[in-house]
Amino acid sequence: MTATAEHPLAGRCVLITGGARRVGAAVARRLHAGGASIALHYRSSANDAQALVASLEADRPGSAEAFQCDLCELDALPRLICAVTARFGRLDVLVNNASSFYPTPVGTITAAQFEDLIGTNLRAPLFLSQAAAPALRDTRGLILNMADIHGQRPLKQHPVYSAAKAGLIMLTKSLARELGPEVRVNAIAPGPIMWPERGLDEAQRREIIGRTALKRVGSPEDIARAAYFFAAEAPYVTGQVLAVDGGRGI
């Protein structure tokens, strides 16, 4: 498939962590529609991953494959990159999307929670980016980190998660300096896009919407469009964090 105005990502390979569900799946569909081949990482959502791959493959055979990996096992990260490049021959975009999210009020925080939240939201993106850097340099590629507006404005009862996302924002800027000029590094900071699967009741949801300038939640497709912008339309943008939050951070 040759790159065209309609399919500017043709011939490129995108690895999306946590790509089987929710925002990751929306990003996968949008970048695939732009012509990219998709390496879909999952940890435990095997059925969702295989279903999404089957859907992408039905549209364009040979353009998608699922890869299982526990991102908290650092020794597995170089193997994941090697498996993706062996399958597709290259790597052009790494989307660090996989994330754990849940409250950790002060006084209840455990070492296991700290290791999980820091591990998935900060440590894994760092070490996966490090493993992917040589392949991305070869293609003059992109690292796209999924941050959070609460990496800049902390969320109550989520100090560990907020700190991890703050670290990811600084990591984005640091890697942009370290890996330039060959590799661009940017981040998207979602606001109220999808409600978490646990932790917010209806009153909390109404309060969040009330504090959002657009008075509504966004959709995974809003994040997917931002990801497409960075991958296909922003060759002179690096080290930036784009809030997609409906004005929640104002």
C-alpha positions as CSV (number, residue, x, y, z in Angstrom):
1,M,0.0,0.0,0.0
2,T,1.4,3.4,-1.1
3,A,1.0,6.5,1.0
4,T,-1.6,8.9,-0.4
5,A,-3.5,11.9,0.8
6,E,-6.2,9.6,2.0
7,H,-3.8,7.1,3.6
8,P,-0.8,9.1,4.7
9,L,0.3,6.3,7.1
10,A,0.5,3.6,4.5
11,G,3.7,1.6,4.8
12,R,4.1,2.5,8.5
13,C,3.9,0.3,11.6
14,V,2.3,1.5,14.8
15,L,2.6,-0.3,18.2
16,I,-0.2,0.6,20.6
17,T,0.1,-0.7,24.2
18,G,-3.2,-1.5,25.8
19,G,-4.8,-1.3,22.4
20,A,-7.5,-3.9,22.7
21,R,-10.1,-1.8,24.4
22,R,-11.5,1.7,25.1
23,V,-9.2,4.6,24.0
24,G,-6.4,2.3,22.7
25,A,-8.9,0.5,20.4
26,A,-10.2,3.8,19.0
27,V,-6.6,4.9,18.3
28,A,-5.9,1.6,16.5
29,R,-8.9,1.9,14.3
30,R,-8.2,5.6,13.4
31,L,-4.5,5.0,12.5
32,H,-5.4,1.8,10.6
33,A,-7.9,3.8,8.6
34,G,-5.1,6.2,7.7
35,G,-3.1,3.3,6.2
36,A,-0.9,2.1,9.1
37,S,-0.2,-1.5,10.0
38,I,-1.2,-2.1,13.7
39,A,0.8,-4.1,16.3
40,L,-1.8,-4.4,19.1
41,H,-0.4,-5.0,22.5
42,Y,-2.5,-6.5,25.3
43,R,-1.9,-8.1,28.7
44,S,-5.0,-10.0,29.6
45,S,-7.7,-8.8,27.1
46,A,-7.0,-11.6,24.6
47,N,-10.5,-11.9,23.3
48,D,-10.9,-8.2,22.7
49,A,-7.5,-8.0,21.1
50,Q,-8.2,-10.9,18.7
51,A,-11.6,-9.5,17.8
52,L,-10.1,-6.1,17.0
53,V,-7.3,-7.7,14.9
54,A,-9.9,-9.8,13.0
55,S,-11.8,-6.6,12.2
56,L,-8.8,-4.7,11.0
57,E,-7.6,-7.8,9.0
58,A,-11.0,-8.1,7.3
59,D,-10.6,-4.5,6.1
60,R,-6.9,-5.0,5.0
61,P,-5.4,-8.5,5.2
62,G,-1.9,-8.7,6.7
63,S,-2.2,-5.3,8.4
64,A,-2.6,-6.2,12.1
65,E,-1.4,-8.6,14.7
66,A,-1.8,-8.9,18.5
67,F,1.1,-9.3,20.9
68,Q,0.8,-10.3,24.5
69,C,3.1,-8.9,27.1
70,D,3.1,-7.8,30.8
71,L,4.7,-4.4,30.6
72,C,5.7,-4.5,34.2
73,E,8.2,-7.3,33.3
74,L,11.0,-5.1,32.0
75,D,13.0,-7.9,30.5
76,A,10.0,-8.6,28.2
77,L,9.9,-5.1,26.6
78,P,12.9,-5.5,24.2
79,R,11.4,-8.9,23.2
80,L,8.1,-7.1,22.4
81,I,9.9,-4.6,20.1
82,C,11.8,-7.4,18.4
83,A,8.6,-9.4,17.8
84,V,6.9,-6.4,16.3
85,T,9.8,-5.4,14.0
86,A,10.2,-9.1,13.0
87,R,6.6,-9.2,12.0
88,F,6.3,-5.9,10.2
89,G,9.9,-5.1,9.3
90,R,9.9,-1.7,10.9
91,L,8.5,0.5,13.7
92,D,7.3,4.0,13.0
93,V,5.1,5.0,15.9
94,L,5.0,3.8,19.6
95,V,1.8,4.7,21.4
96,N,2.3,4.3,25.2
97,N,-1.4,4.0,26.1
98,A,-1.6,1.1,28.6
99,S,-2.4,2.4,32.1
100,S,-3.7,1.4,35.5
101,F,-6.1,3.8,37.3
102,Y,-7.7,3.7,40.7
103,P,-7.8,5.8,43.9
104,T,-5.1,5.6,46.5
105,P,-6.1,7.9,49.4
106,V,-3.2,8.8,51.7
107,G,-3.2,6.4,54.6
108,T,-4.2,3.4,52.5
109,I,-1.4,3.3,49.8
110,T,0.3,0.0,49.6
111,A,3.7,-0.8,48.0
112,A,1.9,-3.0,45.5
113,Q,-0.3,-0.2,44.4
114,F,2.6,2.2,44.1
115,E,4.6,-0.4,42.0
116,D,1.6,-1.0,39.7
117,L,0.6,2.7,39.1
118,I,4.2,3.9,38.6
119,G,5.1,0.7,36.7
120,T,2.3,1.0,34.1
121,N,2.1,4.8,33.8
122,L,5.8,5.8,33.9
123,R,8.3,2.9,34.1
124,A,6.9,0.9,31.2
125,P,6.7,3.9,28.8
126,L,10.3,4.8,29.7
127,F,11.8,1.3,29.2
128,L,9.6,0.5,26.2
129,S,10.6,3.8,24.5
130,Q,14.3,3.0,25.3
131,A,13.9,-0.4,23.6
132,A,12.1,1.0,20.6
133,A,14.5,4.0,20.1
134,P,16.8,2.3,17.6
135,A,14.0,1.2,15.4
136,L,12.3,4.6,15.6
137,R,15.5,6.4,14.7
138,D,15.7,4.3,11.6
139,T,12.3,5.4,10.5
140,R,12.4,9.0,11.9
141,G,9.4,7.9,14.0
142,L,7.2,9.1,16.8
143,I,6.6,8.2,20.4
144,L,3.1,9.3,21.6
145,N,2.5,9.1,25.3
146,M,-1.0,9.0,26.8
147,A,-0.7,11.4,29.7
148,D,-3.6,12.9,31.7
149,I,-4.7,16.4,32.7
150,H,-4.2,15.2,36.2
151,G,-0.5,15.0,35.6
152,Q,-0.6,18.8,35.8
153,R,-3.5,19.3,38.1
154,P,-3.8,16.5,40.7
155,L,-6.9,14.5,41.1
156,K,-8.1,14.1,44.7
157,Q,-7.5,10.6,46.3
158,H,-5.2,9.7,43.4
159,P,-1.8,11.0,44.5
160,V,0.2,8.0,43.0
161,Y,-1.6,8.1,39.7
162,S,-1.3,11.8,39.4
163,A,2.4,11.7,40.2
164,A,3.0,9.0,37.7
165,K,1.3,11.0,34.9
166,A,3.3,14.1,36.0
167,G,6.4,12.0,35.5
168,L,5.2,10.9,32.1
169,I,4.7,14.5,31.0
170,M,8.3,15.3,32.0
171,L,9.5,12.1,30.4
172,T,7.8,13.2,27.1
173,K,9.8,16.5,27.1
174,S,13.0,14.8,28.2
175,L,12.8,12.1,25.5
176,A,12.0,14.8,22.9
177,R,15.4,16.4,23.7
178,E,17.2,13.0,24.0
179,L,15.9,11.4,20.8
180,G,15.7,14.4,18.5
181,P,16.2,15.1,15.7
182,E,15.4,11.6,14.5
183,V,12.5,10.8,16.8
184,R,9.6,13.1,17.7
185,V,8.0,12.6,21.2
186,N,4.7,14.1,22.2
187,A,1.8,13.4,24.6
188,I,-2.0,13.7,24.7
189,A,-3.5,14.6,28.0
190,P,-7.2,13.5,28.1
191,G,-9.8,15.0,30.4
192,P,-13.2,13.4,30.9
193,I,-13.2,11.1,27.9
194,M,-14.5,7.8,29.2
195,W,-15.5,7.2,32.8
196,P,-13.2,4.8,34.7
197,E,-14.5,1.3,35.2
198,R,-14.5,1.9,38.9
199,G,-14.1,4.8,41.4
200,L,-16.7,7.5,40.3
201,D,-20.3,7.7,41.3
202,E,-23.0,9.6,39.4
203,A,-22.7,12.7,41.6
204,Q,-18.9,12.8,41.0
205,R,-19.6,12.5,37.3
206,R,-22.0,15.4,37.3
207,E,-19.5,17.5,39.2
208,I,-16.8,16.9,36.7
209,I,-19.1,17.7,33.7
210,G,-20.1,20.9,35.6
211,R,-16.5,22.0,35.8
212,T,-15.8,21.3,32.1
213,A,-16.2,24.3,29.7
214,L,-18.0,22.3,27.1
215,K,-20.3,20.7,29.7
216,R,-20.0,17.2,28.3
217,V,-17.7,14.3,28.2
218,G,-15.6,13.5,25.2
219,S,-15.2,10.3,23.3
220,P,-12.4,7.9,22.5
221,E,-12.6,9.2,18.9
222,D,-11.5,12.7,20.2
223,I,-8.3,11.1,21.4
224,A,-7.9,9.1,18.2
225,R,-8.1,12.2,16.1
226,A,-5.4,13.9,18.2
227,A,-3.2,10.8,17.8
228,Y,-3.8,10.9,14.0
229,F,-2.7,14.5,14.0
230,F,0.6,13.7,15.7
231,A,1.2,10.7,13.5
232,A,0.3,12.1,10.1
233,E,0.1,15.9,10.2
234,A,2.6,17.3,12.7
235,P,6.2,16.6,11.4
236,Y,7.5,19.8,13.1
237,V,5.9,19.2,16.5
238,T,7.9,17.6,19.4
239,G,8.0,17.8,23.1
240,Q,4.4,19.0,23.4
241,V,1.5,17.9,25.5
242,L,-2.0,18.4,23.9
243,A,-4.9,18.6,26.3
244,V,-8.0,17.0,24.9
245,D,-10.3,17.8,27.8
246,G,-13.3,20.0,26.8
247,G,-11.8,22.8,28.8
248,R,-11.7,20.8,32.0
249,G,-8.2,22.2,32.8
250,I,-9.1,25.9,32.4
